[in-house]
Amino acid sequence: MSGLRKKYNFEFLDCGSGNRLERVGESHFIRQAPKAVFSPGSPGLWNKADYIYDKHSTPRWRVKGSESLPDFQYRTLRMDLRLSENGQIGIYPEQKQNWDWLYDHLEKDNTRQRIFNGFAYTGASSLVCAAASPTSEVCHLDASKAAVNWARRNREKSGLSENSIRFIVDDISRFLEREIKRGKTYSGMILDPPAFGRAKNGKTWVLKRDLPDLMKLCRQVLDDAPRFFLLSCHDPEMTKDDLAHLCSEVLGIRQKEVETLDLVLESEAGNSLPNGIAARWYRAL
């Protein structure tokens, strides 16, 4: 297992002046980090950048290195990187703490579970679950068809079987409502909702407004003896206590039984970057 843990080719290097500097493989990226309002911690590192994002330029990405992007690697998993117009590259590395938590629990558990991953984007958490627990059912849902197709590509690149993950393009609330009517239940759930989102039909998602109603659906779709629940978010209006309270209501447990954590991208040479919060719970066998 120690060898697998070392197969992680991402490093967060520094942040400041509204930007972040990170490395994937041998390639260095500068992207937006609105929370980094302070000065860079290690200015000398920034001249290494191969890919630089500037929302005010056309094109928005300036490429100084190879046009060929490296794969992102986590343990045995490999994922495509792409230069998106909004400054994303296809991964949320602040979730590594949760990937490790999921992988270690599921691998040790060795039981077949039914796992739902909502707001699943390009699928890192879905891949982690499928790799750590090959006998489990993993349902990956996102409202973006492009994101789900990207996740399919990541499953293929990671060498996971075609039936290891069920991919769904849908609105999460509508899907869960139908699952409840069908009597479908899940033993584990992963949710990483955005602070704000807008669907093609004009419907909006506002985290603080809509999350409580979504949690009510989650409670109905969880089975009678759920195994785990993971909720993370990046909305500064939400606190760790807020997330823990929502999780405790969904699970019917005391709030102090829910673990909370800050999602921080640590840097050894420069500034670290707080990048969200999470609440999680796992039922030990």
SULZI-V80789 format. One record per backbone hydrogen bond with DSSP energy under -0.5 kcal/mol. CO is the residue of the C=O (numbers start at 1). NH is the residue of the N-H. If there is no record, write none. Layout:
CO/NH ; CO/NH
//
This chain:
1/5 ; 2/6 ; 3/7 ; 4/7 ; 6/8 ; 7/75 ; 9/25 ; 11/13 ; 11/23 ; 14/21 ; 15/41 ; 16/19 ; 18/33 ; 19/16 ; 20/31 ; 21/13 ; 21/14 ; 22/29 ; 23/11 ; 24/27 ; 27/24 ; 28/50 ; 28/51 ; 29/22 ; 29/31 ; 30/53 ; 31/20 ; 33/36 ; 35/37 ; 36/18 ; 38/17 ; 42/45 ; 43/46 ; 45/48 ; 46/49 ; 50/64 ; 50/65 ; 51/30 ; 52/62 ; 54/57 ; 60/54 ; 61/63 ; 62/52 ; 62/64 ; 67/69 ; 72/79 ; 73/9 ; 74/77 ; 77/74 ; 79/72 ; 82/84 ; 84/87 ; 88/84 ; 89/82 ; 92/95 ; 93/96 ; 94/97 ; 95/98 ; 95/99 ; 96/100 ; 97/101 ; 98/102 ; 99/103 ; 100/104 ; 101/105 ; 102/106 ; 103/107 ; 104/108 ; 105/109 ; 106/110 ; 113/115 ; 113/137 ; 114/187 ; 114/188 ; 115/139 ; 116/118 ; 116/190 ; 117/141 ; 118/192 ; 120/123 ; 123/127 ; 124/128 ; 125/129 ; 126/130 ; 127/131 ; 128/132 ; 129/133 ; 133/136 ; 136/138 ; 137/115 ; 138/140 ; 138/166 ; 139/117 ; 139/141 ; 140/168 ; 141/120 ; 142/170 ; 143/145 ; 144/148 ; 145/149 ; 146/150 ; 147/151 ; 148/152 ; 149/153 ; 150/154 ; 151/155 ; 152/156 ; 153/157 ; 154/158 ; 155/160 ; 156/159 ; 161/164 ; 164/138 ; 165/167 ; 166/140 ; 168/142 ; 168/170 ; 171/175 ; 172/176 ; 173/177 ; 174/178 ; 175/179 ; 176/180 ; 177/181 ; 178/182 ; 179/183 ; 179/184 ; 180/183 ; 186/223 ; 187/227 ; 187/228 ; 188/116 ; 189/230 ; 190/118 ; 191/232 ; 195/207 ; 197/205 ; 199/202 ; 203/199 ; 205/197 ; 206/210 ; 207/211 ; 210/214 ; 211/215 ; 212/216 ; 213/217 ; 214/218 ; 215/219 ; 216/220 ; 217/221 ; 218/222 ; 221/186 ; 223/226 ; 227/283 ; 228/189 ; 229/281 ; 230/191 ; 231/279 ; 232/193 ; 233/277 ; 234/236 ; 235/238 ; 239/243 ; 240/244 ; 241/245 ; 242/246 ; 243/247 ; 244/248 ; 245/249 ; 246/250 ; 247/251 ; 248/252 ; 248/253 ; 254/257 ; 255/258 ; 257/259 ; 259/280 ; 261/278 ; 262/264 ; 263/275 ; 264/266 ; 265/273 ; 273/265 ; 276/263 ; 277/233 ; 278/261 ; 279/231 ; 280/259 ; 281/229 ; 282/284
//
